[in-house]
């Protein structure tokens, strides 16, 4: 746990770092909505940097609250996002993309399998249709050959009746 004195020290360090970045104390006070008097009292040890004061400073300059409360080495939130969390997010994104790529490859393989199955079934259908056509030809040939056993065609009996009636 960080003590109030350590938080004050981190607060003053933050002010020094902001000044090193080119901000004047007036700029800091105005941007954070703090009073000059509040900062002076923290510098002299008369007051402690409270949560409200730290939150205002963090919000105004995008500072990492962990810098004040945990002594983090990451001063700004930009530093924090450019370091490990971004790498973690990147690796999480990469893992998600890899999983999606794997799922896509699995789907592609399944589609190829289904296309092969469809092609196989189409071949079976064609073979069955050819077999049906062959059987129809055999049936037609058998029907014709059965009729050829008779010495006359089916209409011949009626023809001969009509011929007899003419005579």
Backbone as CSV, one residue per row, in Angstrom:
resi,resn,N_x,N_y,N_z,CA_x,CA_y,CA_z,C_x,C_y,C_z
1,UNK,0.844,-1.178,0.000,0.000,0.000,0.000,0.891,1.244,0.000
2,UNK,0.530,2.192,-0.777,1.293,3.430,-0.888,0.801,4.417,0.175
3,UNK,1.732,5.064,0.853,1.367,6.036,1.896,0.999,7.384,1.274
4,UNK,0.384,8.248,2.083,0.004,9.584,1.612,1.238,10.394,1.230
5,UNK,2.321,10.181,1.969,3.552,10.907,1.663,4.097,10.467,0.295
6,UNK,4.009,9.156,0.019,4.480,8.650,-1.281,3.592,9.194,-2.411
7,UNK,2.273,9.232,-2.158,1.362,9.787,-3.176,1.707,11.250,-3.428
8,UNK,1.983,11.995,-2.361,2.394,13.399,-2.535,3.672,13.474,-3.355
9,UNK,4.625,12.595,-3.075,5.886,12.575,-3.820,5.643,12.282,-5.296
10,UNK,4.755,11.301,-5.582,4.428,10.989,-6.976,3.707,12.158,-7.650
11,UNK,2.853,12.853,-6.887,2.150,14.012,-7.418,3.150,15.100,-7.819
12,UNK,4.098,15.377,-6.921,5.103,16.404,-7.225,6.003,15.971,-8.373
13,UNK,6.299,14.677,-8.438,7.088,14.149,-9.570,6.317,14.345,-10.867
14,UNK,5.006,14.150,-10.831,4.179,14.351,-12.021,4.230,15.804,-12.463
15,UNK,4.161,16.706,-11.508,4.245,18.139,-11.831,5.597,18.440,-12.473
16,UNK,6.679,17.889,-11.919,8.026,18.110,-12.489,8.101,17.555,-13.919
17,UNK,7.568,16.374,-14.123,7.612,15.765,-15.467,6.803,16.585,-16.471
18,UNK,5.658,17.074,-16.039,4.849,17.900,-16.942,5.576,19.195,-17.282
19,UNK,6.247,19.769,-16.308,7.023,20.982,-16.572,8.179,20.672,-17.523
20,UNK,8.783,19.495,-17.373,9.876,19.101,-18.268,9.374,18.927,-19.702
21,UNK,8.077,18.646,-19.844,7.489,18.508,-21.172,7.098,19.861,-21.766
22,UNK,7.327,20.933,-21.000,7.083,22.269,-21.532,5.867,22.975,-20.958
23,UNK,5.135,22.311,-20.059,3.978,22.966,-19.440,4.455,23.875,-18.310
24,UNK,3.816,25.014,-18.194,4.090,25.886,-17.050,3.136,25.474,-15.922
25,UNK,3.430,25.944,-14.721,2.540,25.616,-13.610,1.161,26.193,-13.862
26,UNK,1.102,27.331,-14.508,-0.184,27.960,-14.841,-0.963,27.050,-15.813
27,UNK,-0.251,26.501,-16.820,-0.893,25.583,-17.771,-1.472,24.363,-17.040
28,UNK,-0.695,23.835,-16.118,-1.110,22.635,-15.370,-2.336,22.939,-14.532
29,UNK,-2.296,24.054,-13.820,-3.402,24.447,-12.943,-4.678,24.652,-13.763
30,UNK,-4.584,25.354,-14.877,-5.762,25.636,-15.695,-6.317,24.356,-16.350
31,UNK,-5.437,23.535,-16.909,-5.887,22.325,-17.608,-6.554,21.342,-16.647
32,UNK,-6.019,21.217,-15.440,-6.551,20.254,-14.472,-7.673,20.835,-13.629
33,UNK,-7.871,22.154,-13.710,-8.913,22.772,-12.884,-8.534,22.785,-11.413
34,UNK,-7.251,22.925,-11.130,-6.755,22.980,-9.750,-6.432,24.414,-9.401
35,UNK,-6.283,24.649,-8.116,-5.870,25.999,-7.696,-4.365,25.998,-7.462
36,UNK,-3.760,27.132,-7.723,-2.330,27.300,-7.483,-2.033,27.046,-6.011
37,UNK,-2.928,27.470,-5.166,-2.767,27.326,-3.725,-2.723,25.845,-3.328
38,UNK,-3.566,25.015,-3.954,-3.606,23.582,-3.616,-2.263,22.930,-3.937
39,UNK,-1.705,23.257,-5.085,-0.409,22.681,-5.458,0.678,23.169,-4.500
40,UNK,0.650,24.442,-4.146,1.647,24.987,-3.213,1.566,24.294,-1.860
41,UNK,0.362,24.030,-1.364,0.207,23.360,-0.069,0.698,21.915,-0.123
42,UNK,0.521,21.269,-1.280,1.034,19.894,-1.421,2.567,19.936,-1.440
43,UNK,3.133,20.940,-2.117,4.594,21.077,-2.174,5.184,21.303,-0.785
44,UNK,4.515,22.095,0.026,5.049,22.416,1.356,4.666,21.372,2.399
45,UNK,3.832,20.390,2.027,3.443,19.344,2.956,2.285,19.719,3.848
46,UNK,1.661,20.873,3.596,0.518,21.291,4.397,-0.742,20.478,4.064
47,UNK,-0.854,20.033,2.817,-1.992,19.210,2.359,-1.474,17.966,1.637
48,UNK,-2.343,16.997,1.514,-2.027,15.797,0.735,-2.762,15.861,-0.599
49,UNK,-2.175,15.223,-1.569,-2.842,15.128,-2.870,-3.959,14.096,-2.743
50,UNK,-5.183,14.575,-2.788,-6.329,13.683,-2.652,-6.715,13.044,-3.981
51,UNK,-7.662,12.115,-3.865,-8.123,11.405,-5.064,-8.668,12.366,-6.117
52,UNK,-9.434,13.365,-5.690,-10.023,14.320,-6.624,-8.933,15.077,-7.382
53,UNK,-7.911,15.531,-6.649,-6.802,16.274,-7.259,-6.052,15.393,-8.265
54,UNK,-5.774,14.161,-7.864,-5.052,13.229,-8.757,-5.902,12.905,-9.982
55,UNK,-7.207,12.670,-9.783,-8.090,12.368,-10.916,-8.145,13.518,-11.915
56,UNK,-8.197,14.752,-11.402,-8.219,15.921,-12.289,-6.937,15.989,-13.112
57,UNK,-5.800,15.761,-12.451,-4.521,15.818,-13.145,-4.427,14.682,-14.183
58,UNK,-4.855,13.486,-13.781,-4.823,12.328,-14.700,-5.705,12.565,-15.917
59,UNK,-6.896,13.080,-15.693,-7.821,13.325,-16.807,-7.309,14.418,-17.739
60,UNK,-6.737,15.471,-17.169,-6.271,16.596,-17.984,-5.082,16.216,-18.860
61,UNK,-4.194,15.345,-18.353,-2.960,15.051,-19.089,-2.831,13.560,-19.471
62,UNK,-3.940,12.823,-19.328,-3.952,11.389,-19.653,-2.819,10.643,-18.949
63,UNK,-2.751,10.884,-17.642,-1.731,10.235,-16.828,-2.264,8.913,-16.283
64,UNK,-1.362,8.023,-16.020,-1.697,6.701,-15.480,-1.910,6.824,-13.971
65,UNK,-3.119,6.551,-13.459,-3.357,6.637,-12.011,-2.457,5.704,-11.211
66,UNK,-2.041,4.599,-11.817,-1.142,3.670,-11.119,0.199,4.327,-10.783
67,UNK,0.575,5.351,-11.529,1.811,6.088,-11.233,1.729,6.685,-9.826
68,UNK,0.560,7.175,-9.444,0.373,7.819,-8.150,0.116,6.815,-7.029
69,UNK,-0.664,5.790,-7.317,-1.129,4.889,-6.268,-0.288,3.621,-6.109
70,UNK,0.458,3.290,-7.120,1.257,2.058,-7.036,2.711,2.273,-7.407
71,UNK,3.064,3.469,-7.730,4.447,3.753,-8.087,4.842,3.153,-9.433
72,UNK,3.850,3.042,-10.331,4.096,2.449,-11.650,5.130,3.271,-12.430
73,UNK,5.907,2.606,-13.246,6.887,3.291,-14.087,6.217,3.962,-15.286
74,UNK,4.984,3.584,-15.550,4.262,4.150,-16.700,3.562,5.425,-16.257
75,UNK,4.086,6.516,-16.745,3.596,7.821,-16.326,2.277,8.188,-17.006
76,UNK,2.213,7.989,-18.322,0.998,8.349,-19.058,0.260,7.097,-19.511
77,UNK,-1.016,7.284,-19.807,-1.803,6.162,-20.314,-1.324,5.745,-21.702
78,UNK,-0.808,6.708,-22.484,-0.282,6.374,-23.806,0.882,5.398,-23.686
79,UNK,1.762,5.640,-22.702,2.881,4.713,-22.489,2.341,3.332,-22.156
80,UNK,1.327,3.323,-21.321,0.760,2.053,-20.884,0.181,1.292,-22.066
81,UNK,-0.560,1.983,-22.932,-1.188,1.284,-24.047,-0.171,0.884,-25.109
82,UNK,0.968,1.564,-25.174,1.964,1.186,-26.169,2.868,0.068,-25.686
83,UNK,2.743,-0.300,-24.425,3.590,-1.364,-23.908,2.799,-2.660,-23.790
84,UNK,2.916,-3.343,-22.712,2.395,-4.700,-22.576,0.918,-4.881,-22.895
85,UNK,-0.017,-3.994,-22.475,-1.410,-4.279,-22.817,-1.642,-4.343,-24.318
86,UNK,-0.955,-3.489,-25.070,-1.136,-3.514,-26.512,-0.583,-4.812,-27.081
87,UNK,0.531,-5.248,-26.542,1.102,-6.517,-26.999,0.145,-7.647,-26.657
88,UNK,-0.404,-7.607,-25.419,-1.365,-8.633,-25.030,-2.586,-8.595,-25.931
89,UNK,-3.121,-7.371,-26.175,-4.275,-7.255,-27.060,-3.920,-7.730,-28.456
90,UNK,-2.728,-7.388,-28.905,-2.294,-7.828,-30.232,-2.212,-9.336,-30.311
91,UNK,-1.671,-9.958,-29.274,-1.564,-11.413,-29.308,-2.943,-12.045,-29.197
92,UNK,-3.836,-11.409,-28.446,-5.209,-11.923,-28.361,-5.899,-11.796,-29.715
93,UNK,-5.684,-10.678,-30.370,-6.261,-10.481,-31.702,-5.664,-11.482,-32.676
94,UNK,-4.344,-11.656,-32.604,-3.701,-12.621,-33.492,-4.209,-14.033,-33.243
95,UNK,-4.428,-14.378,-31.981,-4.953,-15.711,-31.660,-6.364,-15.866,-32.208
96,UNK,-7.172,-14.816,-32.076,-8.536,-14.864,-32.605,-8.526,-14.985,-34.121
97,UNK,-7.638,-14.234,-34.773,-7.529,-14.320,-36.231,-7.048,-15.696,-36.666
98,UNK,-6.102,-16.260,-35.927,-5.613,-17.602,-36.246,-6.736,-18.623,-36.100
99,UNK,-7.553,-18.477,-35.070,-8.684,-19.393,-34.864,-9.690,-19.251,-36.007
100,UNK,-9.940,-18.012,-36.430,-10.861,-17.801,-37.551,-10.281,-18.378,-38.835
101,UNK,-8.980,-18.175,-39.060,-8.343,-18.740,-40.245,-8.453,-20.258,-40.248
102,UNK,-8.252,-20.860,-39.082,-8.362,-22.312,-38.967,-9.788,-22.767,-39.259
103,UNK,-10.763,-22.017,-38.744,-12.168,-22.350,-38.996,-12.490,-22.221,-40.482
104,UNK,-11.946,-21.199,-41.123,-12.168,-21.011,-42.561,-11.559,-22.166,-43.340
105,UNK,-10.348,-22.570,-42.978,-9.711,-23.697,-43.658,-10.509,-24.983,-43.459
106,UNK,-11.033,-25.172,-42.263,-11.869,-26.344,-41.988,-13.124,-26.311,-42.856
107,UNK,-13.735,-25.128,-42.973,-14.925,-24.998,-43.814,-14.600,-25.247,-45.277
108,UNK,-13.449,-24.741,-45.734,-13.044,-24.975,-47.121,-12.865,-26.460,-47.383
109,UNK,-12.224,-27.158,-46.450,-12.022,-28.603,-46.595,-13.371,-29.319,-46.617
110,UNK,-14.292,-28.878,-45.776,-15.633,-29.483,-45.741,-16.357,-29.246,-47.062
111,UNK,-16.217,-28.059,-47.625,-16.845,-27.742,-48.911,-16.282,-28.645,-50.000
112,UNK,-14.963,-28.835,-50.008,-14.343,-29.723,-50.992,-14.876,-31.148,-50.833
113,UNK,-14.997,-31.606,-49.586,-15.551,-32.939,-49.329,-16.984,-33.043,-49.849
114,UNK,-17.781,-32.015,-49.596,-19.168,-32.018,-50.068,-19.235,-31.992,-51.591
115,UNK,-18.344,-31.233,-52.221,-18.311,-31.203,-53.687,-17.961,-32.576,-54.239
116,UNK,-17.012,-33.263,-53.597,-16.666,-34.617,-54.025,-17.849,-35.555,-53.851
117,UNK,-18.533,-35.437,-52.723,-19.698,-36.279,-52.467,-20.775,-36.034,-53.514
118,UNK,-21.013,-34.770,-53.834,-22.002,-34.425,-54.863,-21.576,-35.011,-56.214
119,UNK,-20.299,-34.858,-56.557,-19.809,-35.401,-57.826,-19.965,-36.923,-57.849
120,UNK,-19.649,-37.585,-56.733,-19.817,-39.046,-56.652,-21.281,-39.421,-56.835
121,UNK,-22.171,-38.703,-56.202,-23.601,-38.997,-56.308,-24.095,-38.737,-57.724
122,UNK,-23.583,-37.693,-58.362,-23.951,-37.425,-59.756,-23.503,-38.565,-60.660
123,UNK,-22.316,-39.103,-60.399,-21.825,-40.250,-61.175,-22.712,-41.472,-60.951
124,UNK,-23.116,-41.676,-59.714,-24.006,-42.807,-59.408,-25.337,-42.631,-60.133
125,UNK,-25.869,-41.405,-60.115,-27.136,-41.121,-60.806,-26.989,-41.382,-62.308
126,UNK,-25.885,-40.906,-62.904,-25.650,-41.136,-64.334,-25.551,-42.625,-64.629
127,UNK,-24.843,-43.357,-63.770,-24.709,-44.808,-63.973,-26.073,-45.487,-63.861
128,UNK,-26.894,-45.068,-62.917,-28.232,-45.658,-62.754,-29.115,-45.311,-63.942
129,UNK,-29.027,-44.077,-64.414,-29.811,-43.689,-65.593,-29.392,-44.497,-66.805
130,UNK,-28.085,-44.709,-66.956,-27.596,-45.531,-68.071,-28.099,-46.960,-67.935
131,UNK,-28.089,-47.484,-66.707,-28.575,-48.853,-66.464,-30.069,-48.955,-66.760
132,UNK,-30.830,-47.919,-66.351,-32.267,-47.907,-66.642,-32.496,-47.891,-68.152
133,UNK,-31.742,-47.046,-68.871,-31.878,-46.987,-70.333,-31.541,-48.346,-70.950
134,UNK,-30.496,-48.982,-70.435,-30.094,-50.309,-70.935,-31.206,-51.329,-70.681
135,UNK,-31.787,-51.306,-69.486,-32.868,-52.239,-69.150,-34.106,-51.964,-69.999
136,UNK,-34.384,-50.697,-70.261,-35.521,-50.362,-71.133,-35.303,-50.911,-72.533
137,UNK,-34.063,-50.799,-73.025,-33.745,-51.357,-74.349,-33.915,-52.878,-74.343
138,UNK,-33.432,-53.518,-73.276,-33.570,-54.964,-73.172,-35.035,-55.365,-73.090
139,UNK,-35.828,-54.587,-72.353,-37.252,-54.869,-72.226,-37.952,-54.707,-73.574
140,UNK,-37.580,-53.630,-74.279,-38.175,-53.414,-75.606,-37.780,-54.541,-76.555
141,UNK,-36.522,-54.965,-76.477,-36.060,-56.060,-77.342,-36.768,-57.350,-76.968
142,UNK,-36.961,-57.590,-75.684,-37.651,-58.802,-75.242,-39.104,-58.774,-75.689
143,UNK,-39.736,-57.622,-75.598,-41.133,-57.508,-76.020,-41.259,-57.753,-77.513
144,UNK,-40.322,-57.238,-78.274,-40.344,-57.430,-79.719,-40.055,-58.883,-80.063
145,UNK,-39.154,-59.481,-79.384,-38.810,-60.873,-79.686,-39.948,-61.814,-79.326
146,UNK,-40.730,-61.492,-78.291,-41.878,-62.326,-77.927,-42.930,-62.285,-79.024
147,UNK,-43.147,-61.144,-79.627,-44.131,-61.001,-80.685,-43.663,-61.681,-81.967
148,UNK,-42.373,-61.767,-82.127,-41.864,-62.374,-83.363,-42.122,-63.877,-83.408
149,UNK,-42.498,-64.466,-82.279,-42.806,-65.896,-82.276,-44.109,-66.202,-83.033
150,UNK,-44.933,-65.202,-83.109,-46.212,-65.419,-83.795,-46.008,-65.235,-85.303
151,UNK,-46.608,-66.070,-86.122,-46.413,-65.969,-87.570,-47.134,-64.780,-88.183
152,UNK,-47.962,-64.130,-87.473,-48.662,-62.974,-88.004,-48.634,-61.862,-86.969
153,UNK,-48.879,-60.712,-87.512,-48.902,-59.611,-86.552,-50.290,-59.528,-85.933
154,UNK,-50.446,-58.775,-84.907,-51.668,-58.756,-84.117,-52.868,-58.348,-84.961
155,UNK,-52.709,-57.449,-85.809,-53.823,-57.008,-86.647,-54.102,-57.952,-87.811
156,UNK,-53.341,-59.021,-87.988,-53.496,-59.928,-89.137,-54.795,-60.709,-89.081
157,UNK,-55.257,-61.074,-87.906,-56.505,-61.849,-87.799,-57.684,-61.025,-88.300
158,UNK,-57.724,-59.773,-87.954,-58.810,-58.936,-88.415,-58.705,-58.690,-89.914
159,UNK,-57.480,-58.579,-90.416,-57.285,-58.386,-91.849,-57.847,-59.576,-92.623
160,UNK,-57.586,-60.760,-92.098,-58.062,-61.941,-92.821,-59.584,-62.034,-92.764
161,UNK,-60.218,-61.603,-91.680,-61.677,-61.563,-91.586,-62.250,-60.641,-92.641
162,UNK,-61.631,-59.484,-92.760,-62.118,-58.522,-93.736,-61.930,-59.055,-95.153
163,UNK,-60.853,-59.757,-95.392,-60.605,-60.321,-96.728,-61.658,-61.388,-97.055
164,UNK,-62.041,-62.179,-96.076,-63.028,-63.225,-96.293,-64.411,-62.601,-96.606
165,UNK,-64.676,-61.520,-95.930,-65.966,-60.871,-96.150,-66.037,-60.241,-97.541
166,UNK,-64.912,-59.860,-98.097,-64.874,-59.272,-99.413,-65.112,-60.323,-100.494
167,UNK,-64.739,-61.487,-100.245,-64.830,-62.517,-101.255,-66.191,-62.990,-101.378
